[in-house]
Amino acid sequence: MTERGGPLARQGAMACVEALQYRLHAEARALGAAATNPARLRHFVLASRLAADLWLRHVQGPDSGRPLHRRMADALGLAAGAPAITAAEPPPPPAAPVGGPGCVTVLQPFEPPNDRAEWLTYQALSSPLPLRQVPRDAAKRIDALAEAAPAFAAPLKEIRRTLALAAHAGRPSPRIRPVLLVGPPGIGKTWFARRLAQALNLPFGSLNLGGATDNRCLQGTARGWSAATPAWPIAEMSRLAAPNPVLFLDEIEKAGGQRESNGRVHDTLLAMIEPESASGWFDECLRSPADLRNVVWIMAANETRGIPAPLLSRLAVHHIAPPPASAFDGTLAGLLSGIAGDIGCSIGELPELALETRQALKRSFASHRNLRRLRAQIEECLGIAAEEAMRASH
């Protein structure tokens, strides 16, 4: 009623919330006697949870000793009238919220849609979570990444400026404008997104939208369905236990869906990245607003055709060209580092590539300039070198 009703309905709902607060305050005095009455105790607990949910939804943050109806009126944008129900004693003021300026409460308190145990993992998002802070040497890390991936110098330059501005303002967890990388397949867009997350010391999640026929892969499934699932960003923040992960969306120009029937991915994504709507994006499964403002969005596409103009206008679009042949040495070092990381070893523990092999890889790279193809060739050469080393040792 407070969210969708008219002024009179909202005033009536406001009076009901106030009456519930006063009733609970009086009921708490007799809570000792309720211990012998389980039904009464259960009723009190359920009513307290309802009152707390209403309070957090409409009257967030600490306040002075102003009457409840005035605080509710300010929260709902109504003229404050006299309280509908009076009491001898006012209710106690709400407790100050837990957490500091470096913490974010992603979800408001919610009731799980069913009794599946997985909902316990999402409950952690309704408590303040600390923002992951970028390292102090983030600028040096960005410079090192720019040397390893010169084709991505433009987006890295913009991100470096954002980090500098945030550091000047004393904010160790900056909000970065969503980035769209446009370029042909195989030039390292996914590789770059992973390395950027590592440089910023932020957890990483990825989703391919190429085969999406509706928005359920991003928006989740609404409550009422047997397989109800929260939105993908909320699921990733729960899995990664961080309110500001790097979330990578690949092939966004190929995302499907119809606005009239099953929902379009682009419309859902637009609401998730728009600052005003991202601050209270409503999840239809958990039936709770979620704060998505701190997510670092990196997106990739082969072309901009197929992406709506309203979505493009909210993205930092960077067209990425294939790396030049002169960047082979840095590209090779970066790919070797990535291969070693995937295996779980250091670069020095990889088989050494002979000079003739490196020169052959360089000539091949100059002809195709495709990072995915170059990595496959490097892995094949490393495998051959490893087999030769094993035969030599025996």
N, C-alpha and C positions, 0 to 999 in steps of 0.2 A: 504493500500500500504506500509506504513512504517513497518508493522508487517510481511507481507508475501511476498512482492515483492523483486526483485533483487536489487542490488546496485543502478542502474540507476533509477529504479522506486522509491526507497526510497529517492534518492536525489531530484527527481521531487516532491514527496510529501512534502519533507522538504521545498522546495522552495514555494510550495502552502501555507503551514502553515505560513511561513514568510510573504508572500504577504498578507495573510489574517490579520495578526497582524498589518502590516503597514496600510492596508486599514481601519481597524477599528479605528486605532489611528487618521487617518485623518477624518473619519466619525464622530468621537466623537466631533470634533470641530464644526460641523454643526448640532449637536444634538438638539439645541434649535429650529432651523427652522423645524426639523423633527417632532416636536410636533404637527404641523398642518397637518401632513401627516401620518395617522395611518399605512398605508402599509409600508412606509419607516421605521417607528419606529419599527414595528414588524420584518422587515428584519434585522435591526440592532441588536435587542435583540437575535434573533435566531443565527445570525452569532457570536455574543459575547459568547453565550453558547457553540457553536461549538469550538471556539477558546480556551475557558477555558478548555473544555474537552480534547482537544488535548494537551494543555499545561500540565495539570495534569497527563495525561497518559505517556508522553514522557520526560518531563522536570520537574520532581518533585523536590521540595525543593528550598530554596532561592539560589541565585547565585549573582555573582558580575556583573559589567557592561559589561561583555563580550558579543559580538554580538550573536544574536539569532541563526544564522546558525551554529556557533561553539558549542553552548550548545546543539542544536539538533544533531549535528554530534557526540558529546561525548555520548549522550544518546543512539544513534543507532549504535555506534561503527564504524562510517564512517570517512573518511578523510575529514577534514573541508576545504571546498573550499570557493570561494568568494560568497557572497550573490547573489541570482538570481535577486533580485529587490532592488534597492537602494532608499533611501528617504532622504529628507533634514534633518529630525529629527528622531532619533531612538525612538522606543517605550519605554514607561516607564518600569522599572524593575518590575518583579512580586512581589506581596505582600508576606510577610513571612507567612507560614502556621500557622493556629490557633492550639493551643494545645501545651502541653509540653511533656517532656519525658515519663510521666505517662499516655499518651493518645495514642489511636490507631485509625486510620481511616480504618474501615473494608472494605468498598466499595469505589471504584472510582465513580465519578458522572456518572449517568446512566439515560437513557430515559425509562420510564415505558412502558411495552409491550402493554398495553391497558389503558382504562380510569377507571379501578376499583379503588375505594378509598383506598384499602388495601396497595397500593404501597407507600402511604405517610408514612406508618410506617417504610418502608425500607429506605426511604430517610435519616432518622436519622443516619444510618450506614455510610453514605458518609461524615459525619462530625466527627471530633475527639471525641472519647468516652473515658472516664477515665477507666483505668484498675481497676478492683476490687482488693483491697489490702487484703492480708491475715492478720489476726490479729497478734498482737505482741506476744501473748501467744499461737501461733499456735503449737509450740512444745509440750506444756503442753496438749493441746487439742488432739494432736496425741497420746500422751502417755495414756491419758484417754480412747481414742478409742481402743488402743491396749489392755488395761486391760479388756474392755467390749467385745472385739472380738479377743481373743488370736490366733485364727486360721489365722488371717490376719496380723500377726506380721511382716512377711517378706516384703510385699509391703509397709507397714507403715514405716518400717525402711528405705527403699529406699527413700520414700517421705520425711521423716524427714531429711535425708542427703541433699536432693535437696533444702529444705527450708533453711537449715543451710548455704549452699553455697551461695544461693541467698541473704540471710541476710548479709553475710560477704561482698558481692559485692555491697550492698546497693540497691538491687532490691526487692521492697516489693510485686511484682507480678511475681513470678517465673514461668518459663515454665517447666512443668513436663513431663517426657517421658511417652508416652502412656502405660497404664497398661492393661494386660490381666489376668483375674482371671479364672483359670481352675479348675473345680470341679463338683461333682454331684449336681443335683437339690436339692434345699431346704437347702443349707448350709449358705445362707445369703449374696450372692454376691450383689444382688440389695440393700439389707439393708445396706451393707457396703458402697456402692457407695453413697447412700443418706447421711449417717452419715459422710462420708469423706467431702462431699460438705458443710455440716453444720460446721464441724470442721475448714475448710478453709474459711468459710464465703463467699462462692461462690454460685451463682444460679445454679440450677440443671435442666437438661432435660434428658429424656430417650426415647429410641426407641428399639423395639423388631424386630430383623431381621429374626426371625425364619420362618415366612411365606413369605419372600420377594422372588418374582420370577424374578425380574430384579432390576436394580440399581435406579429406579425412586424414591423409598422411601428415598434414601439418596442423590441422585444427583438432584432431582427435575425434572421438565418437561421443555423442551426447548421452547423458544419463537416461536410462530407460532401456537401452540395448544391453543384451547379455554380455557383450564384449566391450563395454564402455571403457574408453581410454582417454586420459587427459591429452592436451595439446603436446606436440612434439617438443617445443622449447621447455615446457614445464617438466616433461619426462627427462629431458637431458639435464636440466638443472638439478633434478633430484638424483639422477645417476652420478653426476659429477660433483654433487654437494657444493655448488658454487652458483651465486646469482649473476655472475658476469663471465660466462664461458665464451669461447669463440665458436660460433655455429656457422658451418659452411653448407650452403645450398648449391648444388650443382645442377646445371642444365635447366635453369629456371625458365628459359624461353620455351621449353617443350612441355611445361606443366599444362594440364588440361582442366576440364571442368566447365560446367554451365551455371551461370548465375541463377537462372530460373529453376533449375532442378537440383543438382547435387552440390552446388557451390564451387566457386573458382578459387584456385590456389592463390592467384595474384591478389584477389580481394582480401583474403585472409592475411597474406603477407603484408599488405599495405597497412592493415590495422595493427599488426604486430610491431611495425617499425615506426609508425607515426608517433611522435613523442606524447601527444595528448591522449591517444587511445592506448598506447603501450603501457602507460602508468597504471591503468586499471582494466587491462584486457580480460574479458569475462570468459572463463572456461566453462563450457556447457556440461562437462562431465562432473567436475568437482563443484560446480555452481558457486564459484568464488572468483573474485577479481584477482588478477595476477599482475605483478610488476615486472615488465619485460624491458624496462628502459636501459638496463645495464648490460644487456646482451651485445656482444660484438659480432655483427653480421657481416660475413664475407660470402658473396654470391658469385657464380660463374655462369657464363653463357657463351655460345659460339657466335651469336649475333644478337642485336637488340630487337630485331623484328620479332613480333610476337609478345613483347613485353609492353604492357599498357603505359601510356605516357604519364599518368599520375604516379605510378610506381617508379618509373625512371627518374622523375623529377626529385625524388627523395633519396636517391642513391648517388654516391660519388662514382661516376662511370669512368673506367680507365680501359682503353683499348691496348691490349698487350700483343706486341709483335713477336714472332719467333726470335730467339736469341741469335745474335750474329755469330759467324764462325770464329771471330776473334775472341769470343767469350768461352771457348772450349775449356781452357784450363780451370777457370773458376767453376764452370758448370760440372766438369768431371769431379772436382773436389767436393762440391755440394752433393752430387749423386752418390759418391763413395761414402760420404758421411751418413746419408740417408740409408744406404744399404747396410752399413755397419750397425746403425741404430736398430733397424728392423731385425737383424740377426741377433743383436745383443752383445756386440763386441766393439772394440775400438778399431779405427782405421788401420792402425799398425798391425792388427791381428788378421787382416784380410790378406789373401795372396797378392804378391807383388806383380803388377802388370809389366810385361817386357816393353822396351822402348818401341819395338816394331808394332806391338799390339796397340799402344797408345797412338802412334802415328796413323794406324789403320782406322782406329775409332775417330780420330780427328778428321780424316778425309771423308769418312762416312757421314759424320755430323755436318760437315760443310755442305753436303748434298741435300740432306733432308731437314736438318735443324729442328728435329722433333725430340723433345726430352724423354717422352715415354719410350720411343724406339731406342734412343741412346741408352737408357737405363737397362732395357732388355738385353742390348748388346753387351753392356758392361757386365751384367750378371752372368751371361753366357761365357764371357772371357774369364771371369773370376772362377767359374766352375771348372773350366778347362785347366787353368793354372793350378787349382787345388788338386785336381786329379793327377797332374804331372808331379806335383810336390809329394803326394802320397806314394806314387810309384817310385820316385827317387829315394824316398826314405826307406822303402822295403828292398 
